[in-house]
Amino acid sequence: MPRLAKAAPALGPDETLILRDQGGYRAHPGAGWKVVECLLTDKRLILWQLRKIVLEVPLASISDLRTGTFYYVLRKRPALGVWFHPAGASRPRVVWIIVN
């Protein structure tokens, strides 16, 4: 059986893909990790799951980056915390990302 091509979100005409990798994300401290495809372009960070965008963060709204260590698939791995200001929110949100 032929391998299915992975769909990806449409990029803008002036947008360039910089990095793409599979990984996991966690948006709340008590939540579990969810598998996503992580795409970084020159305009935004996109977390993509099957046929939908789970989270889309414009690079201009990112206020801080931090590193941490979390258990992911039975062992500790380094993670990247992305602090950003969603539109209309008074406080920043954080999403933790782990990629291969």
C-alpha positions as CSV (number, residue, x, y, z in Angstrom):
1,M,0.0,0.0,0.0
2,P,1.4,3.4,-0.9
3,R,2.2,5.8,2.0
4,L,-0.3,8.6,2.4
5,A,1.0,12.1,1.9
6,K,0.8,14.3,5.0
7,A,-1.4,17.3,4.6
8,A,-0.1,20.6,5.8
9,P,-1.7,24.0,6.4
10,A,-1.6,26.5,3.6
11,L,1.1,29.1,3.9
12,G,0.7,32.7,2.7
13,P,2.2,33.8,-0.6
14,D,5.1,35.7,1.2
15,E,5.6,33.1,4.0
16,T,8.6,30.7,4.1
17,L,8.7,27.4,6.0
18,I,11.8,27.3,8.2
19,L,11.4,24.2,10.3
20,R,9.0,21.2,10.4
21,D,9.1,18.3,12.8
22,Q,6.8,16.0,14.7
23,G,6.5,16.4,18.5
24,G,4.2,17.0,21.4
25,Y,2.7,20.0,23.1
26,R,1.1,20.8,26.4
27,A,-0.9,24.0,27.0
28,H,-1.9,23.4,30.6
29,P,0.3,22.2,33.5
30,G,-2.0,19.3,34.5
31,A,-2.8,18.3,30.9
32,G,-1.1,15.4,29.1
33,W,1.1,15.7,26.0
34,K,-0.6,15.6,22.6
35,V,1.1,14.6,19.4
36,V,1.3,17.4,16.7
37,E,3.3,18.4,13.7
38,C,5.2,21.6,14.5
39,L,5.8,24.1,11.7
40,L,7.8,27.3,12.1
41,T,7.6,29.9,9.4
42,D,9.1,33.4,9.2
43,K,5.7,34.8,10.3
44,R,4.1,32.2,12.8
45,L,4.4,29.1,14.8
46,I,1.8,26.4,13.9
47,L,0.9,23.3,15.8
48,W,-1.0,21.0,13.3
49,Q,-2.9,17.8,14.1
50,L,-4.3,15.7,11.2
51,R,-6.4,18.2,9.3
52,K,-6.7,21.0,11.8
53,I,-4.6,23.8,13.3
54,V,-4.5,23.3,17.0
55,L,-2.6,26.5,17.8
56,E,-1.3,29.3,15.6
57,V,0.9,32.0,17.2
58,P,2.2,35.0,15.3
59,L,5.9,35.5,16.0
60,A,5.3,39.1,16.9
61,S,3.1,38.0,19.9
62,I,5.8,35.8,21.4
63,S,7.2,37.6,24.5
64,D,9.5,34.9,26.1
65,L,11.2,31.6,25.5
66,R,12.3,29.2,28.3
67,T,13.6,25.7,28.5
68,G,12.5,23.0,30.9
69,T,12.7,19.2,31.4
70,F,9.6,17.0,31.4
71,Y,8.7,13.4,31.3
72,Y,7.6,12.5,27.7
73,V,7.2,8.9,26.6
74,L,8.7,7.3,29.7
75,R,11.8,9.5,30.0
76,K,12.8,13.1,30.7
77,R,13.3,15.3,27.6
78,P,14.1,19.0,27.1
79,A,11.2,21.2,26.2
80,L,10.8,24.7,24.9
81,G,8.2,27.0,26.6
82,V,6.7,29.7,24.4
83,W,5.1,32.6,26.2
84,F,2.8,34.6,24.0
85,H,0.0,37.2,24.2
86,P,-3.2,36.0,22.5
87,A,-5.4,38.7,20.9
88,G,-7.7,40.2,23.5
89,A,-6.1,38.6,26.5
90,S,-4.7,40.5,29.4
91,R,-2.2,37.8,30.6
92,P,0.3,35.8,28.5
93,R,-0.2,32.1,27.8
94,V,2.4,29.4,27.6
95,V,2.7,26.3,25.5
96,W,5.4,23.7,26.1
97,I,6.8,22.0,22.9
98,I,8.9,18.8,22.6
99,V,10.3,17.8,19.2
100,N,12.7,15.0,18.2
